[in-house]
Amino acid sequence: MKKIFPLLFLLLLASCAKESPASASVKTSSQEESVSPSSSQLENKEKEVDVFVFMGQSNMAGRGDKEKATPCPEGHGYEFRAISDPNKLYDLEEPFGVNENNSHINDGTKKTGSLVSSFCEAYYQIRNVPIIGVSASQGGTSSTQWQPGGGMVEEAASRLSDCLDYLYSLDDLSIAHIEMVWLQGENDAGNAVGYETYKNNLQNIVDVMKDAGVEHCFTIQIGPYMASESQEKHDLYEIFHQNQIRMAEEMEDIDLCSIKLSGVPESMMHDKNHFYQEAYNIVGLDAGANVAKYLEEGAMPELVPFQEEEAS
């Protein structure tokens, strides 16, 4: 596979703006300004990017702390805001996707810090290619809610398509890969959804996204349910962990890219199934590096579980 060099390119305004529905807007320190790299940054650089849509429920949306998130430096990753401002790119920062709400996917103002910035930074360090990230996540959702005809997966596909249309409108830009990252299943695990049902649901979701241009689905194993809160739910989550490994082995379009979250201790959890930012950072760095290696080498590296020394 050929080596890709960093993206550093001049951003052009799209010829027409997409009308987006009104929604609550949460501003962070640098979310006011679009990306505008200098001419010196552009010199002798190939303008290639990879596009990723980040999909799932609350642990993909992120319930951490943006101030403690792994930074993704300028030029290492960007966000395409399909709903709040689809006419430019923004430097990628947390909380990723906080304003990307409409009637189909709406997480309100609950996004506080996710694994996306760490994923993109780890990915860049290996591939030397920035990710253009698209947010499509909402807490509490089941795989049934994501089924074709329900509006959510169609919305994710639409956001991805809008991103691709915008990028194709830019001069001298090459899109090397179009991928999806899926972190979802807590709802299904807690409700004891069976293996075949979930497998079929996930395949339906991936099929829609492939029609929109996605090449492959990378899944992140869900975390634990606090045993101190409910041993029954904890055990159901562990069954789901094994089902996720089996699905990745059996499904052609899906690869598991991180198993670390399932081993995170309760000391890194702030409620029954959500995590402090440190855990999101660890998982994002692991998943991003593994996906980058997969695309570079054509095979997923051996996945390493959470290590006790990773807990601070």
Backbone bond lengths (Angstrom), bond angles and torsions (degrees), N, CA, C in turn:
res aa  C-N    CA-C-N  psi(-1)  N-CA   C-N-CA  omega(-1)  CA-C   N-CA-C  phi
1 M - - - 1.462 - - 1.528 108.51 -
2 K 1.319 114.82 134.29 1.452 117.75 -175.75 1.520 110.59 -68.81
3 K 1.307 115.79 151.64 1.474 121.09 179.23 1.513 109.38 -77.98
4 I 1.296 117.99 135.22 1.459 122.93 179.55 1.522 108.49 -105.21
5 F 1.317 116.82 142.92 1.461 121.31 179.35 1.504 110.05 -104.22
6 P 1.331 116.65 165.60 1.470 120.08 -172.51 1.513 112.79 -61.87
7 L 1.314 115.39 147.92 1.480 121.78 170.79 1.512 108.77 -81.05
8 L 1.313 114.74 126.33 1.467 119.38 168.54 1.513 103.87 -148.36
9 F 1.286 120.00 100.18 1.455 121.22 -169.76 1.509 110.81 -138.12
10 L 1.333 116.35 157.85 1.457 122.11 175.70 1.509 108.81 -76.70
11 L 1.297 115.99 132.47 1.466 120.05 179.61 1.513 109.55 -91.52
12 L 1.293 116.42 134.65 1.456 122.09 177.60 1.509 108.77 -108.26
13 L 1.315 116.09 146.28 1.457 119.05 174.72 1.512 109.52 -70.66
14 A 1.311 117.65 137.31 1.464 121.82 176.22 1.527 109.07 -66.15
15 S 1.321 116.86 152.18 1.463 121.03 -173.93 1.518 113.15 -69.13
16 C 1.310 117.16 -22.74 1.462 118.60 177.72 1.506 109.06 -146.70
17 A 1.311 117.40 148.36 1.461 122.38 -176.25 1.512 110.43 -97.68
18 K 1.333 116.44 139.25 1.453 120.97 175.40 1.516 109.46 -82.57
19 E 1.334 115.79 132.45 1.453 119.67 178.75 1.508 108.09 -77.89
20 S 1.338 117.39 123.59 1.452 120.92 -178.37 1.514 110.01 -113.33
21 P 1.375 116.01 149.51 1.448 119.55 -177.90 1.505 111.84 -68.37
22 A 1.303 115.72 154.13 1.462 120.68 179.27 1.511 109.74 -68.63
23 S 1.316 116.44 140.81 1.457 120.99 177.20 1.515 108.18 -156.51
24 A 1.345 114.86 162.79 1.459 119.16 178.18 1.509 109.45 -63.27
25 S 1.317 117.75 141.11 1.459 121.93 -176.72 1.511 109.80 -120.04
26 V 1.343 115.51 126.52 1.450 120.89 177.85 1.514 107.54 -113.92
27 K 1.321 118.27 121.19 1.453 122.05 -176.01 1.517 110.41 -101.56
28 T 1.346 115.58 139.37 1.451 121.10 173.46 1.521 108.05 -113.01
29 S 1.320 116.14 177.93 1.459 120.91 -166.72 1.511 114.48 -54.02
30 S 1.323 119.01 -40.91 1.458 120.22 -175.02 1.507 113.13 -117.76
31 Q 1.339 119.05 16.27 1.449 121.44 -177.77 1.518 112.49 -81.03
32 E 1.332 117.91 2.09 1.453 121.18 -179.31 1.526 112.22 -82.42
33 E 1.343 117.86 -25.23 1.450 120.69 -169.38 1.512 111.44 -115.19
34 S 1.338 115.29 140.89 1.453 120.56 176.30 1.509 110.24 -81.10
35 V 1.349 115.16 168.48 1.442 120.83 -179.33 1.523 109.91 -77.35
36 S 1.345 117.49 134.71 1.462 121.90 177.52 1.514 109.11 -145.80
37 P 1.351 118.01 78.44 1.458 120.31 -177.16 1.520 112.06 -61.76
38 S 1.315 116.20 150.21 1.463 121.42 179.36 1.519 110.55 -77.71
39 S 1.333 116.69 163.20 1.459 120.91 179.48 1.524 111.25 -63.60
40 S 1.337 117.04 -32.34 1.456 119.31 178.54 1.521 111.48 -66.03
41 Q 1.330 116.08 -33.05 1.454 120.07 177.15 1.526 111.25 -67.43
42 L 1.322 116.76 -28.00 1.456 121.01 -175.79 1.517 113.41 -82.13
43 E 1.290 117.85 -17.86 1.454 121.61 -171.02 1.530 111.68 -60.98
44 N 1.345 115.40 125.42 1.465 123.46 175.62 1.528 112.90 57.72
45 K 1.325 116.45 33.73 1.453 119.91 179.79 1.528 109.96 -115.32
46 E 1.324 117.27 134.26 1.447 121.10 172.52 1.512 108.42 -80.26
47 K 1.315 116.32 134.20 1.455 120.95 -174.59 1.526 108.82 -94.70
48 E 1.300 116.73 77.27 1.457 121.76 179.80 1.522 109.77 -120.87
49 V 1.321 114.72 144.97 1.452 121.34 -177.60 1.515 109.66 -139.93
50 D 1.303 115.75 163.13 1.460 123.18 168.01 1.522 107.30 -117.87
51 V 1.318 116.91 141.26 1.462 122.48 -177.75 1.526 108.96 -109.04
52 F 1.325 116.13 129.51 1.460 121.80 179.06 1.523 109.32 -128.61
53 V 1.328 116.47 134.38 1.455 120.96 170.59 1.525 107.21 -105.70
54 F 1.319 116.40 126.34 1.462 123.15 -176.35 1.525 108.87 -100.83
55 M 1.334 115.98 113.14 1.468 121.87 -169.41 1.535 111.03 -124.42
56 G 1.337 115.82 152.64 1.452 120.55 174.59 1.509 112.57 144.84
57 Q 1.342 115.24 -152.94 1.454 119.13 -178.37 1.521 110.21 -111.81
58 S 1.315 119.62 -146.19 1.463 121.31 -162.62 1.525 114.86 -63.09
59 N 1.317 118.46 -34.37 1.458 118.06 -178.55 1.520 112.94 -78.38
60 M 1.328 117.60 -14.64 1.456 119.78 165.97 1.518 109.44 -82.08
61 A 1.328 116.76 -42.82 1.464 120.81 177.12 1.525 110.57 -58.98
62 G 1.323 116.58 -39.42 1.461 121.74 175.96 1.508 113.36 97.84
63 R 1.313 115.59 123.09 1.458 122.77 177.65 1.532 109.79 -123.52
64 G 1.349 115.00 34.78 1.458 120.54 -178.80 1.511 112.75 -97.85
65 D 1.322 115.83 -142.08 1.462 122.77 -176.05 1.527 108.33 -133.26
66 K 1.320 116.76 110.23 1.474 121.57 -176.03 1.523 112.09 -55.04
67 E 1.325 117.94 -32.80 1.468 121.34 -177.03 1.529 111.96 -67.74
68 K 1.330 117.34 -20.41 1.462 121.47 -178.01 1.528 112.00 -107.54
69 A 1.319 116.98 5.90 1.459 120.94 -178.07 1.521 111.45 -72.78
70 T 1.322 116.14 149.27 1.462 121.39 173.32 1.524 109.16 -59.96
71 P 1.326 118.54 124.36 1.466 119.20 179.49 1.522 111.70 -72.20
72 C 1.314 114.85 146.71 1.462 121.73 173.05 1.528 105.68 -113.53
73 P 1.328 118.31 100.29 1.468 121.30 -172.18 1.524 113.01 -59.89
74 E 1.312 115.10 160.08 1.457 122.15 179.35 1.522 110.56 -52.72
75 G 1.327 116.12 130.46 1.449 121.66 -179.92 1.511 114.82 91.05
76 H 1.333 117.44 -11.03 1.468 120.85 -178.05 1.523 112.34 -92.94
77 G 1.316 118.75 -15.90 1.455 121.56 -179.75 1.511 111.00 -173.24
78 Y 1.321 116.04 152.61 1.459 121.89 -177.29 1.530 109.86 -137.62
79 E 1.316 115.19 158.54 1.465 120.84 173.68 1.522 109.40 -116.62
80 F 1.319 115.61 131.97 1.456 121.47 169.27 1.521 106.69 -98.96
81 R 1.323 116.12 118.26 1.471 121.52 -176.08 1.521 109.51 -96.15
82 A 1.324 114.08 88.96 1.464 120.98 -171.11 1.519 113.44 -63.49
83 I 1.320 117.57 -24.87 1.465 121.16 -177.07 1.520 111.31 -103.35
84 S 1.314 117.99 -51.43 1.462 120.15 -170.66 1.529 113.90 -81.84
85 D 1.329 117.82 -26.70 1.467 119.52 -178.70 1.533 109.36 -166.04
86 P 1.333 118.17 80.70 1.470 121.56 -171.89 1.520 114.75 -86.45
87 N 1.305 118.29 20.22 1.459 121.14 -175.03 1.524 113.67 -114.56
88 K 1.308 117.49 12.85 1.462 121.37 -179.72 1.524 108.78 -162.58
89 L 1.313 116.12 170.50 1.457 122.41 173.37 1.517 109.25 -108.20
90 Y 1.321 115.41 151.90 1.456 121.80 178.39 1.525 109.28 -123.29
91 D 1.317 116.63 145.65 1.454 119.21 170.53 1.522 108.37 -54.90
92 L 1.316 116.25 137.58 1.458 120.07 -176.45 1.520 110.37 -75.53
93 E 1.310 115.78 126.57 1.460 121.96 178.32 1.516 109.28 -149.89
94 E 1.314 115.11 165.10 1.457 121.46 176.73 1.524 110.85 -93.87
95 P 1.311 118.17 149.82 1.460 126.73 -0.16 1.530 112.40 -78.40
96 F 1.300 115.76 117.52 1.455 122.65 -177.55 1.532 110.09 -62.80
97 G 1.334 115.61 129.34 1.459 121.00 174.75 1.512 116.30 74.15
98 V 1.326 118.02 16.13 1.463 120.18 -172.30 1.525 113.30 -61.51
99 N 1.314 117.90 -28.41 1.470 120.54 -177.97 1.513 114.13 -103.18
100 E 1.324 117.36 8.43 1.468 119.71 -174.34 1.530 111.12 -91.00
101 N 1.315 114.95 70.92 1.462 122.37 -176.33 1.520 111.54 -122.94
102 N 1.322 115.11 138.23 1.462 120.90 168.25 1.524 108.39 -150.34
103 S 1.313 118.11 -164.56 1.457 120.29 -174.39 1.523 113.11 -71.46
104 H 1.327 118.66 -14.93 1.466 121.80 -177.35 1.520 112.85 -97.12
105 I 1.327 116.89 -41.15 1.467 122.34 175.63 1.518 106.54 -131.02
106 N 1.330 115.79 116.79 1.460 119.86 -174.46 1.522 109.70 -146.17
107 D 1.316 115.87 107.75 1.462 121.97 177.91 1.524 111.38 -103.06
108 G 1.335 115.27 12.38 1.456 119.46 179.53 1.518 111.67 57.86
109 T 1.327 115.92 -133.62 1.468 121.26 177.67 1.531 111.11 -109.88
110 K 1.325 116.64 26.13 1.463 121.63 -174.82 1.524 113.77 -78.64
111 K 1.308 118.31 -18.46 1.466 120.58 179.93 1.530 108.74 -70.88
112 T 1.321 116.06 118.75 1.465 120.35 -175.82 1.525 113.60 -125.05
113 G 1.297 117.59 -12.42 1.454 122.44 -179.05 1.510 109.21 162.06
114 S 1.325 117.31 126.84 1.460 120.97 -172.14 1.520 112.11 -127.42
115 L 1.326 115.45 -170.93 1.458 122.14 177.25 1.531 112.45 -91.13
116 V 1.333 118.09 -3.40 1.461 120.83 -170.48 1.531 112.69 -66.40
117 S 1.325 118.24 -43.71 1.466 119.08 -178.84 1.523 111.20 -62.77
118 S 1.332 117.93 -40.03 1.465 120.40 178.63 1.522 110.73 -69.46
119 F 1.327 117.48 -37.81 1.471 121.89 176.21 1.530 109.85 -57.62
120 C 1.326 116.62 -50.26 1.465 121.12 -176.01 1.522 111.74 -66.15
121 E 1.329 117.32 -37.98 1.461 119.62 179.89 1.532 111.37 -68.17
122 A 1.333 117.01 -44.36 1.465 119.82 178.18 1.525 110.88 -63.03
123 Y 1.301 116.21 -38.95 1.463 122.35 178.61 1.524 110.53 -62.20
124 Y 1.327 116.16 -46.11 1.467 120.77 -179.26 1.527 111.55 -62.66
125 Q 1.307 117.28 -38.63 1.456 120.86 -177.68 1.527 112.21 -63.00
126 I 1.321 117.73 -24.04 1.466 122.14 179.69 1.523 111.87 -99.32
127 R 1.326 117.45 -47.12 1.469 121.41 -175.66 1.525 112.97 -87.11
128 N 1.319 116.47 -20.76 1.464 121.04 -176.70 1.532 110.94 60.07
129 V 1.324 114.52 30.30 1.464 122.50 -179.83 1.524 107.66 -131.63
130 P 1.317 118.58 130.68 1.467 119.52 177.71 1.525 112.01 -76.65
131 I 1.301 114.83 148.39 1.462 122.13 173.33 1.524 108.97 -92.65
132 I 1.321 115.99 136.78 1.463 121.84 164.75 1.519 105.41 -96.62
133 G 1.327 118.06 112.00 1.452 122.75 -175.13 1.517 112.72 -96.43
134 V 1.330 114.90 140.46 1.465 122.58 176.29 1.519 107.55 -122.63
135 S 1.317 117.20 127.37 1.460 122.18 -178.07 1.526 111.00 -89.88
136 A 1.352 115.49 131.83 1.473 121.20 175.57 1.526 107.75 -152.42
137 S 1.319 117.15 72.59 1.467 121.25 -176.87 1.519 110.44 -141.52
138 Q 1.334 114.22 149.07 1.462 120.44 178.50 1.517 109.35 -150.76
139 G 1.317 115.96 129.33 1.450 121.16 -178.57 1.515 113.72 -62.91
140 G 1.336 115.01 148.15 1.454 121.94 173.11 1.511 116.44 78.83
141 T 1.311 117.86 3.71 1.461 120.39 -174.05 1.527 111.68 -85.26
142 S 1.316 115.05 145.73 1.459 122.34 177.82 1.521 109.89 -98.21
143 S 1.319 116.50 165.21 1.456 120.19 176.43 1.524 110.92 -64.53
144 T 1.328 117.36 -27.28 1.470 120.76 176.54 1.526 110.82 -65.25
145 Q 1.330 116.90 -40.37 1.468 120.16 178.33 1.524 112.30 -64.59
146 W 1.322 116.88 -24.05 1.455 121.87 179.93 1.528 113.25 -88.27
147 Q 1.321 116.92 3.45 1.469 119.22 -177.16 1.530 112.42 -71.59
148 P 1.334 116.93 150.02 1.470 120.52 176.94 1.523 111.15 -53.28
149 G 1.311 115.29 135.54 1.449 121.62 -177.38 1.515 113.46 99.12
150 G 1.339 116.59 -15.96 1.459 120.36 -179.59 1.512 114.00 -88.35
151 G 1.305 117.16 -13.77 1.457 121.27 176.00 1.513 115.05 102.32
152 M 1.330 118.91 -28.54 1.463 120.33 -174.25 1.529 112.07 -74.12
153 V 1.321 117.16 -50.67 1.462 118.45 -179.27 1.523 110.91 -67.30
154 E 1.320 116.74 -33.66 1.469 119.35 176.04 1.531 110.71 -64.73
155 E 1.327 116.46 -37.18 1.460 120.49 177.35 1.526 110.69 -66.10
156 A 1.327 117.19 -42.41 1.464 120.25 177.38 1.523 110.56 -60.60
157 A 1.326 116.56 -43.01 1.464 120.58 178.81 1.522 111.20 -64.65
158 S 1.328 116.60 -38.66 1.457 121.17 179.01 1.528 111.17 -65.14
159 R 1.333 116.51 -42.04 1.467 120.23 178.49 1.527 110.68 -62.69
160 L 1.320 116.03 -42.00 1.452 119.77 177.39 1.526 110.79 -63.35
161 S 1.320 117.01 -44.72 1.466 120.70 -179.84 1.526 111.76 -61.42
162 D 1.321 116.29 -40.88 1.465 120.12 178.04 1.532 110.48 -63.19
163 C 1.321 116.21 -39.62 1.463 120.06 177.66 1.525 110.50 -62.92
164 L 1.313 116.89 -46.36 1.460 120.22 -179.17 1.523 111.17 -63.51
165 D 1.326 116.87 -42.06 1.466 119.87 177.90 1.522 110.91 -59.23
166 Y 1.323 115.98 -42.81 1.456 119.59 179.43 1.532 110.89 -64.11
167 L 1.316 116.90 -46.42 1.459 120.03 -177.98 1.528 111.81 -65.10
168 Y 1.336 116.59 -37.91 1.462 119.62 178.32 1.526 111.53 -66.53
169 S 1.333 116.84 -20.29 1.465 119.78 179.12 1.525 112.46 -79.31
170 L 1.322 117.09 -11.52 1.459 121.15 -179.13 1.523 110.27 -85.56
171 D 1.312 116.63 144.33 1.466 121.40 -179.82 1.531 110.85 -73.50
172 D 1.325 115.02 141.86 1.474 121.83 169.70 1.530 112.90 56.76
173 L 1.314 116.63 40.67 1.460 120.60 178.47 1.522 109.09 -119.03
174 S 1.310 116.92 132.14 1.460 122.10 179.54 1.517 109.90 -118.17
175 I 1.325 116.52 128.50 1.463 121.77 176.15 1.525 107.87 -96.03
176 A 1.327 115.97 115.12 1.466 120.23 -176.33 1.527 112.06 -82.19
177 H 1.347 116.90 -43.55 1.472 120.64 -177.31 1.520 109.97 -141.47
178 I 1.333 115.18 148.23 1.462 122.41 174.47 1.522 106.46 -127.11
179 E 1.327 116.75 116.05 1.464 120.95 -171.59 1.529 111.18 -134.66
180 M 1.334 115.65 166.86 1.468 120.78 172.37 1.518 109.22 -128.08
181 V 1.337 115.09 146.27 1.459 122.14 173.24 1.523 107.09 -118.12
182 W 1.319 116.59 128.46 1.466 123.42 -172.69 1.526 109.48 -120.10
183 L 1.324 116.64 117.88 1.466 122.49 173.94 1.517 107.02 -127.89
184 Q 1.318 115.93 96.87 1.463 122.50 -175.48 1.519 107.61 -158.53
185 G 1.318 115.78 153.66 1.452 119.33 175.35 1.512 114.49 141.86
186 E 1.344 116.96 -10.01 1.461 119.02 179.06 1.532 111.10 -59.78
187 N 1.324 115.79 -42.41 1.460 120.53 178.70 1.525 110.24 -61.48
188 D 1.321 117.02 -47.21 1.462 121.48 -178.62 1.519 111.86 -66.97
189 A 1.337 116.45 -40.98 1.463 120.15 179.46 1.522 110.88 -61.74
190 G 1.332 116.04 -46.51 1.454 120.01 -178.52 1.507 113.74 -65.55
191 N 1.318 116.63 -22.89 1.469 121.49 178.15 1.521 112.54 -101.68
192 A 1.336 116.60 13.98 1.464 123.04 174.18 1.530 113.10 55.63
193 V 1.337 115.93 39.24 1.462 119.80 175.77 1.528 108.25 -66.13
194 G 1.333 116.25 132.66 1.454 121.30 -174.10 1.517 114.03 -71.99
195 Y 1.318 114.70 163.47 1.460 121.62 -176.32 1.522 112.14 -58.01
196 E 1.310 118.25 -53.20 1.463 121.31 -175.21 1.531 111.21 -64.71
197 T 1.312 116.54 -38.28 1.462 119.90 179.61 1.522 110.56 -62.78
198 Y 1.327 116.18 -48.62 1.459 118.94 -178.98 1.528 110.99 -66.90
199 K 1.304 116.50 -40.96 1.470 120.24 179.14 1.527 110.75 -58.49
200 N 1.320 116.96 -45.30 1.465 120.64 179.01 1.529 110.97 -65.21
201 N 1.329 116.37 -41.19 1.465 120.21 178.81 1.531 110.94 -61.26
202 L 1.328 115.67 -44.50 1.466 119.33 -179.23 1.525 110.94 -65.31
203 Q 1.322 116.98 -40.26 1.459 119.32 178.56 1.519 111.45 -61.89
204 N 1.332 116.32 -39.71 1.471 120.00 177.38 1.522 111.53 -60.50
205 I 1.327 115.78 -41.73 1.472 121.06 179.57 1.531 110.22 -64.19
206 V 1.312 115.64 -46.91 1.465 120.31 -178.37 1.524 110.67 -63.90
207 D 1.323 117.48 -37.82 1.466 120.58 179.89 1.529 111.44 -59.96
208 V 1.338 116.63 -42.01 1.469 120.07 178.42 1.524 110.08 -64.23
209 M 1.322 116.22 -43.19 1.465 119.43 -178.25 1.525 111.50 -69.00
210 K 1.320 117.64 -33.24 1.463 119.76 176.04 1.521 111.03 -65.59
211 D 1.309 116.29 -36.79 1.462 119.57 176.26 1.525 111.42 -62.60
212 A 1.341 115.93 -26.42 1.469 120.78 179.03 1.522 112.25 -87.05
213 G 1.331 117.52 -3.39 1.459 120.36 176.34 1.508 116.51 121.86
214 V 1.339 118.25 -8.42 1.464 121.22 -178.33 1.528 110.33 -66.02
215 E 1.318 115.40 136.47 1.454 121.42 178.76 1.522 112.34 -87.30
216 H 1.340 116.50 -38.13 1.464 120.08 -171.66 1.521 109.50 -155.38
217 C 1.313 115.92 154.27 1.466 121.72 176.75 1.520 109.24 -110.95
218 F 1.325 115.73 123.09 1.457 121.77 176.14 1.528 108.23 -105.78
219 T 1.323 116.57 122.17 1.459 120.50 -177.81 1.522 110.65 -104.69
220 I 1.318 115.16 145.89 1.459 122.76 174.54 1.524 107.44 -110.12
221 Q 1.309 116.50 127.43 1.461 120.74 -179.97 1.531 109.97 -62.22
222 I 1.315 116.29 135.07 1.462 119.75 -179.25 1.525 110.55 -66.95
223 G 1.318 115.95 162.77 1.453 121.26 178.37 1.515 111.92 -82.07
224 P 1.326 117.15 -176.03 1.460 121.31 178.85 1.528 112.39 -83.19
225 Y 1.304 115.13 165.83 1.461 122.33 166.08 1.527 105.74 -99.90
226 M 1.317 117.56 135.21 1.463 120.71 -177.90 1.529 110.65 -56.44
227 A 1.327 116.23 117.32 1.460 119.79 177.52 1.518 110.98 -63.12
228 S 1.325 116.67 -30.51 1.467 120.26 179.29 1.527 112.07 -67.11
229 E 1.336 116.69 -20.03 1.461 121.54 177.44 1.532 111.46 -90.47
230 S 1.332 116.02 -41.01 1.465 120.66 179.57 1.519 109.40 -163.38
231 Q 1.317 116.61 111.31 1.466 120.24 177.38 1.531 110.54 -66.28
232 E 1.317 116.72 -33.78 1.465 120.29 179.66 1.529 110.78 -62.97
233 K 1.325 116.49 -47.64 1.465 119.81 178.70 1.532 110.44 -65.73
234 H 1.311 116.82 -38.93 1.464 120.82 177.84 1.525 110.31 -57.17
235 D 1.311 116.59 -44.72 1.461 121.05 -179.71 1.528 111.51 -66.61
236 L 1.323 117.54 -38.07 1.467 121.13 177.49 1.532 110.83 -63.81
237 Y 1.319 116.39 -39.00 1.471 120.13 177.53 1.525 110.39 -64.45
238 E 1.325 117.65 -38.80 1.457 120.20 -179.95 1.521 111.25 -65.54
239 I 1.311 117.35 -36.41 1.467 120.77 174.62 1.524 109.70 -61.92
240 F 1.322 115.94 -42.33 1.468 120.51 -179.67 1.527 110.69 -64.89
241 H 1.327 117.42 -37.07 1.464 120.53 176.65 1.528 110.54 -55.89
242 Q 1.308 116.49 -45.96 1.462 120.65 179.48 1.526 111.20 -66.83
243 N 1.321 116.14 -36.66 1.464 119.35 177.37 1.527 111.31 -63.67
244 Q 1.328 116.92 -37.06 1.461 119.61 178.75 1.526 111.43 -64.94
245 I 1.308 117.50 -39.25 1.474 120.93 176.75 1.525 109.89 -63.11
246 R 1.324 116.48 -45.17 1.462 120.97 -179.80 1.531 111.32 -63.21
247 M 1.341 116.82 -41.87 1.470 120.10 179.59 1.521 110.98 -60.72
248 A 1.318 116.47 -43.24 1.462 120.08 -179.31 1.520 111.19 -62.91
249 E 1.307 116.42 -31.51 1.467 120.86 178.58 1.526 111.55 -75.07
250 E 1.314 116.96 -32.46 1.462 120.81 -172.68 1.524 114.34 -96.54
251 M 1.317 118.87 -23.75 1.458 121.51 -172.57 1.528 110.36 -98.58
252 E 1.302 116.24 127.16 1.456 122.17 -172.88 1.524 113.09 -65.41
253 D 1.318 117.81 -36.86 1.462 122.01 -172.23 1.519 113.54 -92.71
254 I 1.333 117.70 7.49 1.466 120.88 -171.02 1.527 110.77 -130.24
255 D 1.332 115.47 135.86 1.452 121.27 172.16 1.515 109.36 -133.74
256 L 1.306 116.22 136.13 1.460 122.23 173.55 1.521 107.92 -75.82
257 C 1.346 116.89 129.59 1.468 119.48 -175.85 1.523 113.58 -112.74
258 S 1.325 119.00 -7.89 1.461 120.88 175.09 1.522 109.87 -161.31
259 I 1.331 115.23 137.09 1.461 121.18 176.75 1.532 110.71 -117.66
260 K 1.319 117.22 10.00 1.470 120.41 -173.96 1.525 113.69 -68.54
261 L 1.342 117.35 -36.87 1.463 119.29 -173.46 1.523 111.59 -62.37
262 S 1.323 117.35 -31.96 1.468 120.35 -178.14 1.523 112.49 -66.44
263 G 1.337 117.12 -19.69 1.452 120.21 -178.68 1.515 115.10 -102.80
264 V 1.325 117.14 4.95 1.464 120.45 -178.58 1.530 110.59 -65.91
265 P 1.334 118.68 132.12 1.465 120.99 -179.11 1.528 112.22 -74.48
266 E 1.311 115.92 162.75 1.464 121.16 -178.92 1.529 112.05 -61.91
267 S 1.312 117.34 -24.78 1.473 120.24 178.95 1.527 112.10 -64.44
268 M 1.334 117.38 -16.65 1.462 121.49 179.17 1.525 111.23 -105.58
269 M 1.331 115.93 15.50 1.468 121.79 178.58 1.520 109.53 -115.78
270 H 1.342 116.60 139.48 1.461 118.40 179.04 1.519 112.56 -105.12
271 D 1.322 117.56 -3.13 1.461 121.38 167.83 1.522 108.02 -158.31
272 K 1.307 117.57 -166.99 1.465 121.87 -169.67 1.525 114.64 -57.85
273 N 1.339 118.62 -31.63 1.469 119.36 179.85 1.531 113.72 -149.77
274 H 1.338 115.93 28.18 1.466 120.63 175.17 1.529 109.85 -126.73
275 F 1.343 116.18 163.08 1.457 121.21 -163.62 1.520 112.85 -128.66
276 Y 1.334 114.06 153.93 1.453 119.47 170.08 1.528 109.19 -71.70
277 Q 1.314 116.18 159.99 1.461 120.94 -174.03 1.529 112.75 -56.85
278 E 1.308 116.81 -33.96 1.458 120.13 -179.40 1.529 111.35 -54.53
279 A 1.317 116.60 -41.54 1.473 120.13 179.98 1.524 110.85 -66.82
280 Y 1.335 117.07 -42.94 1.466 119.12 177.39 1.530 111.10 -61.11
281 N 1.336 117.40 -38.54 1.460 120.50 178.49 1.523 111.29 -62.12
282 I 1.317 116.50 -46.08 1.467 121.26 -178.51 1.527 110.50 -61.64
283 V 1.314 116.41 -46.45 1.463 120.55 -177.86 1.523 111.12 -68.77
284 G 1.336 117.41 -41.16 1.453 120.24 179.15 1.519 112.46 -62.74
285 L 1.323 116.83 -43.74 1.467 120.57 178.64 1.521 110.78 -62.06
286 D 1.323 116.74 -41.15 1.463 121.43 179.85 1.527 111.14 -66.44
287 A 1.324 116.42 -49.92 1.458 120.67 -177.38 1.527 111.23 -64.88
288 G 1.327 117.38 -43.99 1.457 120.49 -179.59 1.515 112.49 -61.72
289 A 1.328 116.85 -42.43 1.458 120.87 178.91 1.524 111.07 -65.59
290 N 1.326 116.91 -41.66 1.463 120.41 -178.71 1.521 112.15 -66.62
291 V 1.329 116.93 -40.55 1.459 119.81 178.40 1.525 110.51 -66.47
292 A 1.321 117.05 -41.22 1.462 120.33 177.58 1.524 111.05 -59.96
293 K 1.327 116.88 -43.05 1.465 120.63 178.84 1.527 110.75 -65.86
294 Y 1.318 116.14 -37.60 1.472 119.84 177.59 1.527 110.54 -59.87
295 L 1.315 116.76 -45.76 1.462 120.15 -178.62 1.526 112.04 -72.14
296 E 1.315 117.67 -29.14 1.457 121.23 177.86 1.527 112.01 -76.72
297 E 1.332 116.22 -39.80 1.459 120.58 -169.43 1.524 113.82 -109.65
298 G 1.344 117.47 -13.27 1.460 120.06 178.61 1.507 115.12 84.91
299 A 1.320 117.74 7.28 1.466 121.41 178.88 1.520 108.96 -151.04
300 M 1.322 115.74 145.55 1.457 120.29 178.14 1.526 109.76 -74.93
301 P 1.331 117.80 129.48 1.467 119.08 176.18 1.527 110.64 -65.21
302 E 1.311 116.07 164.29 1.456 120.21 177.83 1.528 109.40 -61.99
303 L 1.319 115.64 127.77 1.462 119.97 -177.70 1.520 110.11 -79.87
304 V 1.330 114.85 137.08 1.456 121.25 -177.03 1.523 109.20 -109.32
305 P 1.331 118.64 127.93 1.471 120.00 179.12 1.517 111.85 -70.61
306 F 1.313 115.67 169.38 1.452 121.64 177.66 1.522 109.77 -59.05
307 Q 1.328 115.76 135.48 1.460 121.90 179.21 1.527 110.73 -104.59
308 E 1.283 117.28 141.15 1.457 121.88 -176.60 1.516 112.23 -55.94
309 E 1.344 116.70 -35.82 1.458 119.68 -178.03 1.523 112.78 -71.50
310 E 1.339 117.43 -10.86 1.463 120.09 177.97 1.526 111.62 -75.72
311 A 1.312 117.38 -18.91 1.459 121.27 177.98 1.518 109.20 -80.42
312 S 1.315 117.30 130.32 1.463 119.47 -179.60 1.519 110.42 -89.20
